[in-house]
């Protein structure tokens, strides 16, 4: 294996090293046909310095509110249960003990089955398995076997998940992941020697974690947790998007528009054509005391969600991306809006996310003079840099098989301005066999690091760099 980036100066420690008392690891799988026990590879290759607790807790992830699906391929009239989602995904919980005093709890979020339920009525599986379809493929014998196999692996099993996430259902998938993260934080906050084997499977909202917007002690407890992340393939995009308070900003922006119209009608004026931070503060409750007294429950939940994500981002240690897809799926996250939307987005970000009373944003000046414009939807590392303040940089370890068709370098996706937010370690390796120097099986090359002993050892125990930039796993 070969490393790139500041690996010589900043080696990485892995999931099991550097644990003072306890660490929590969130593990999210990626695109493709994924079994519910997808985390077994990582579990089986855990270091021998400890033991796994017996049994695995597995619970359904309940959503704070129902989501309704509508689409041309859905039969909601005869199958209404498939169009109303009250849960999305399952969370598997297991603890790894290191000696008598240290432990790591692995929270594995499994979403494939619920995503497949949505996709099944669109006929994509007919391309792979004729037995699932009423109509047989009439010219199956004409299709080259290699082309059919590539279509199965890359398009039917892969791009279908990515397309689903890139569309409107992506918000539902993030809601499931956010609810799972909420459950994990709740469990970590309540963990003790007497109740750590109990797990609360009730629905979890951000306000359950921070009931009082002004409870600085509660927020500080979340920020002092030791959280680490492992994300595969599409999961890398899902995790970064979920930790960024984009969906909360959507709620606040809609409330801002509604408050502006109501105030315009009441005072006989026209709705604003641009929003400043001062206008946001005037139209919306924004301080902890004002939010606490508000009757708008969705605004309260959005405010608490931002508080939780700020605190959780401060608690993050190392982040492992296996076959990361941040650049590819980042294209779907580009926001195109009018000038009014830009000012509203930026000012909401300034007031609620940065929580900086001195924050001043002048998009008009920036657009006309060429000065830097604060991004309306900043990337996660920009957000992390702003909320972590004096905390150490994030360390992002991105594994990439050189023959992976769907894996991309992580560092190149972010602007140079994000370099002071994170240290990147790009780990290049080769898992798949190459035939005649021409071809490697996509399924073997994509996101198999947890199934390979050498790369799994690095994920658990970290790596050191040699003078030739090759890497070797540390001893745990």
N, C-alpha and C positions, 0 to 999 in steps of 0.2 A: 504494500500500500504506500501511496505517496501523498504527502501533505503539501498544501499551499496556503499562503497567508502568513500571519505572524506566529506560526506554530513553533518556531525555534525559541521564541521569547515567551510564548504563552501556551504551554502545553495544557491539555485538558484532562480533567480528573475522572470523569465518568460518574455513573449514578451512585455507586457504592462507596467511592472514596470521598474523603472530606466531609463525611456526615458526623457532626458533633454529637447530636442526640437522635434526631429524627428528621427524615426528609420525605416529601411526598412527590411522586412521579405521576404525571398525567401522560397516558399513552393513547394516541389516536391513530387508527388505521387509515388507509387510503383507498383509491379507486380499485375496482375489479372484484371478482368473486371472492369474498372473504368469509372464512368460517367464524363462528361466534367465539371460538377459543383462539383467536389470532395471536393472543399474547403468550401462548404456550412456548413458542420458540424462544422468546426473551426470558421467560421464567426458567425453562430447562437449562439455559446457558448462563444462569446466574452464577456468580463466583462461589467457590467452595468455602469461603470464609464465614458463611452463615447458613441458616436454614429457613425455608418457607414455612409459614404457619399452616396448619392443616386446614383444608377446605378453602373454597372461594365463595365469597358473597357475591351474588349477582342479582341486581334489581333493575326494574324498568325505570326509565327516566321520564317522569311525569312533567308535562309542560305547565307553566303557570297559568296559561289561558289556552282555550282551544284554537286550533288553526283550521281554516276551511280551504280545501283545494277545489279548483275548478279548471277544467281543461277539456280539449276536444276528444281526448282518449279515455276520459274517466266517465264511468256510468254511475253517477251519483243518485239517480232515481231508484235503481234497483239495489245498489250497494252503498247506502249512505255512510256506513261505518268506515269505508275506505276513503271518504272525502272529508271526514272530520277527524283531525288528529289531536288527541289529548295526551299522547306520549310519543317520544321519538328516541329510539336507541335504548341500549342497556349499559349499565355500568358494572364492571367486575372489579372486586376489591380483594387484594391479597397483600399480606405483610411479610417482608423479608427481615429476619433478625440477624444482626451482626454482633455476636458475642452476647453479653448479658445486658448491655446498656443502650445499644444503638439499634435502629430499625429503619426500614424504608417501606412505605406503603405504596403499592402500585395501583393506580386507578386507570382501568382500561375502558375506553368508550367505544362501543360497537354500534355502528349506525347502518351497516350495509343492508340488513334485512328490511328495515323500514323504507329505505330508499328503493329497494327492489320492488316492494309492494306498490309504490307509485308508478314505477316504470313498466310493470308487467303488462298493462293494457295497451302498450304502444307497439307491440309486435317485434321488438328488437331481438328477443330470444328466439324468434322463428328463424333468424339467420344462423343460429347456432344449433338448435335442437328441434328437428321437425316434429317430434312427438308432442311438443307443447302446443302445437298449432293445429287449427282445423284444416288448413290448406297446406298440402305438401309442396315443397320447393320443386317446381317442374323441371328445372335444368340444373339440379345439384351436381349431376355427373360432369357437366361442362366446366365447372369451376376448379381452377388449379388448387390442389390440396394446400399448398403453402399460403396462397392468398386467403383461402378460407380460414386457416389457422391464425393468420395475422389479423384478419377481421375480427375473429372471436376475441383474441387477446387484447388488441389495441382499441378497437372501436366498440364492439358490443359490450365487453366487460369493463372497458376503461373509459372511453370518451362519454358513454352514457351517464356515468356518475358525474363526470366533470361538467357536462352540459346541464344536468339537473341542478348542480350547485351554482353554476354561472347564471342561471335564470332566477325566477322569483322564489323557487323552492329553497334557494340558498339561505334565505332568511329563516325558514323553518329549521333547516339543518343546523344553523348557528344557534337557534333558540334551544335545540336539544343539547348541543355541546355546552352552551352556557349554563343550562340547568344541571348538567352533569358536573361541571366545574363548581357550581354553587354547592352541590351535595358533597363534593370532595372537601371544599373549604369548611363547610359546616362540621363534617366529621373530624377534620384536623383541629378545629377550635375546641371541640368537645372531647378530644382524645385524652385519656388518662389511664392510669394503671388499672382502674376498675371498670371502665366502660369502652375500652378501645376495640373490643370484639363485637360490640353492638354497632349497628349501622342504621341510621334513620333514613328510610326510603320514601318519606313523605315529599310532596312537591316542595321545591326550594326556590325562593325568590331572593333577589338582592336585598330587599328590605328585611328578610329574615336574618341576614348576616349583619346588617347595619340598621336596626329599627329606628334609631335616633340619628338624624343627619349630623348632629353636633357631637356625636360620641367619638371623640378623637382617640380615646383609649382602645375602643373596639377596632377602629381602622388601623391603629398601630399594631395590634395583635396580628391582623391579617398580613400586614407588610413585613412582619418578622418571621412568618412561616418560611420554611425552606422548600420551595417548589422547583421542580425540574421538569422539562418537557421532552417527550419523544413523539415525533409525528412522521408518518409515512406518506409519501406521495401527495395526494389531494389533501390529506390531513394537515400538511404543513400550511396550506392556504387557509383551511378552516380555522386552525388554531390562531394564526396571526390576525385573521379578520375578527374572530370572536373576542380576542383580548383588546382589540381596538374598539373604543366606544362609539362605533359608527351607528349601530341601530338605536342606541340611546339618543344620539344626536338627531336622528330622523324624527323621533318622538318630540323632542324639544323644538325642532324646526317647525313641525306642524303646529305645535302649540303657539309658537311665535307668530305664525301667519294668522291663526285664528284670533289671537289677542290683538293683533294690529288692526284687523278688520273691525272687531268689536269696538275698539277705541276710536277708530276713524268714524264709525257710525254715530257713536255717542257724542263726539266732539265736532261733527260736521266737517271733517277733513278728508282728504284722499288717502288711501293706503300708501305706506312708505314705498319709495322706489329703491331705497338702499337702507341697510341696517348697520348701525354702529353698535359697539359694545354698550354704550350708554342707553341706546334705545332698547336693547335686550334687557338690561337691568330695570328699565322703567316698565316694560310690558310683562315681564315674567318674574315670579318669585325665584330668587337665586341664592340667597344666603341660607345657611342651615335653619335658622329660626323661621324665615319666611316659608321655606319648603315644608317644614314641620307643620305649620299652620294651614297649609294649602289643602283644599278639598279635592284636588286633582290627583287621583291615585296613580295614574299612569306617569304623570310628571314626577311624583315621589319615587316611583320604581326606577325611572330613568336616572334620576339624580343619585339614588343609591347604587345603581349599576355602574355609574361612572366612578363613584367612590371606591367600590369593590375592585374595579379593573385598575384603577390607579394603585391601590394597595397591593394587589396581586402582582402587578408588573414590577413593583419595587421588591417583591419577594423572590423573583425569578433568579435561578442560578444558571446552569448550563442548559442549552437548548439543542437537541439532536434532531436533525432533519435527514430522513432517509429517502433518497430520490425526491428531493424537494421540488415542488411545482409552483413556487411563488411567482417566478416571471411569467409562466404561461397563463396561469389563471388570474394574474394581476391585471391582464388586459380587460377582464370583465369588470374590474373594480374602478376603472376610470370613470369619473363623473363628468357629465356634460350638462351645464346649467346656464341660465341667463345671469346677467349682472346682479339682479336682485337676489338670486339664489346664492351667488358667491358671497355677497356681503352677509347674508343671513347665516350661512354655514360657518364662515370665519368668525363671526361675532359670537355665535353660540359656542364654538370651540374655545374661544378666548375666555368667555365668562364661566362656562360650566366645566370644561375639561382642564384648562390651564389654571383656572381659579386665581388669576393674576389681576389684582385691582389696577395695576399700571399698564395693563395690556392695551395697546392702541393699534388698530388695524385700519389702513386707508387703501382699500383695493383700487379706487379710482386713481390715486396718486401712483400706486405701484404699476398699474396698467399703462399709464401715460408716460411715466418717467423711466420705466425699465427697472425699477427697484424690485427687490425680492418680494414675492407675494406669499404669505403664509398659506400652505396648501389647505384646501377645504376639507379633504379627507387625507390627513397625513398618513404616511406609512407607519407601521407599528414601531419601527426603530426610532423614528422622530418622536413619537409619543413616549417611548420608553426613555429616551434621553431627557425629555422635559420633566417627567415625573420622578425619575430616579435621582435627579440632582447629584449629590456627592457620592452616591453609591457606586461600587465598581461597575465596569462595563459588563454588559451581557456577553456571554461567550456562546457563539453559534457554531456548532460542529455539523457540517453538511457533508453527508456521504453521497458519492455519485459513481456508479459503475460507468466506465468509459463507453460501454456499448448500450447504455440505457436510452431508449427512444423518448422516454417521458420524464427524464430527470434533468435538472438544470443547476448551474452553479448559483449559489445563494448570494454571494457577494456582489456579483455583477448586476443584480436586480435593484440594489439600493444606490442612491446617489452618494457621492463622496461625503456629503454632509452627515451621513449616517455612520461614517467610520468612527466618529468619536462616541458613538452610542454602543458599539459592540465590537468585539474581536471575532473575526471570522477564521475558521479552520476548515478548509475545503479538503476532504479526504477522497482521493481518486483511487479506484481499485477495479478489479475485474472478477466478477462472480460467474459469468456465463461463458461456457465453452464457445470458441470461435471455429466455425467450419470453413476450411480452405481460405482462411484470412479474409472471408467475404461476408459472413453472416453469423449472428449470435441470436439465440432465441430471446425474444423480448420479455417473455414471462420470467426467464431465469435472470435476466439482467436488471429487472425493475424491482426495487425495494425489498431485496432479500437479505439485507444486512443483519437482521435479527436472527436469521436462520444459519448464518455462517459463523463458525467458531471464532475466526480471527477478528472479524468486525464486531461481533457480539461482545467479545472480551474487551474491546476498546470502549464500547458503549457502557459497559459495567465498570471497568477499572481504569479507563483513560488510556492515554498513549503518550509516548515520548518520541522525539524526533532524532533521527540520526543525521550525520553530516551530509549524507546524500539525499536528504529530504524524505527518505523512507521512514515509515512509522512502525513502531512495534508496541504491543499492548503492555501496559504496566502490570506489575504483580499487585494483586489485591491483598 
